[in-house]
């Protein structure tokens, strides 16, 4: 292949690269996609995408190929990536162990041999550093000037996509935090372990959905919408909600209205997540045999999300102490779920739940509701551009 043909091929790959990354809004998926494309286009063995965290003054990455997504953190100005971020200059090294900027501790830890490195800065539209691309060990010889130019072009395309994904993720987190705080408000009145209960409902529901082979988006939806299942409790009087003994028929009739209140609170929402939460709040007390409330829906007439949350909610409610009952051992609660298969619960949902017994029990025994405000979410390092 002539040099002209090679450059034309790379140009076509760059166009394809820009199209691939322009539609991905999930930051981790985007970074994985970028790393794989960079590795392919530059014929490198590995690629790491570092982003700048201004809160800690570090470069961080969970997208380090060959490292099983172990998070890496490098102080700003230290190591190859740190020097690139600080200087804003390309570093192209043909013999890493002869360069005093290279830290070989990671090689010692992993047994990997880093020979050549090409690292370029990632800058936003204002020219501010937001991260670093680092490609390791070109498979043929050394990284050359053409590689430097290609990687800089890829960086220009990637920077915009990365900032868009960060913005989207921050907006999503703001929405989820609002939802979760609303859920805590509803639950706080009748239980002291609010955060743990909501985390359990979220995690259990996600596990069931995954076992049932729902899509990744559907799993995410049920994890983030399920904590609002009892939002309608805000409309129930304390005399009923906090009653230590068994409710009278009239009191129970009033208690059942929390499903209607929840549905009304969440109705007509534009957010897809709140629309799902609305169905869960309305129908998570329906029973598979049609003897539940509020509408006596039967079988698959009950929305799937509600059928899943129903199992998660009942199991966790049984395992938690309440003002009107002591907690059940988790094994007894699991047996109850199994006994109610086909009656209170969808047999398919129960089967998925039972298959994940070990994982459910582990979460029950170890999950601390204080670990993070939003179920399943972790803090994304902030970049305000250095």
Beta strands, then each sheet from edge to edge (+ up, - down):
strand 1: 44-53
strand 2: 58-61
strand 3: 72-75
strand 4: 91-93
strand 5: 117-123
strand 6: 129-138
sheet 1: 3+ 2- 1+ 6- 5+ 4-
end
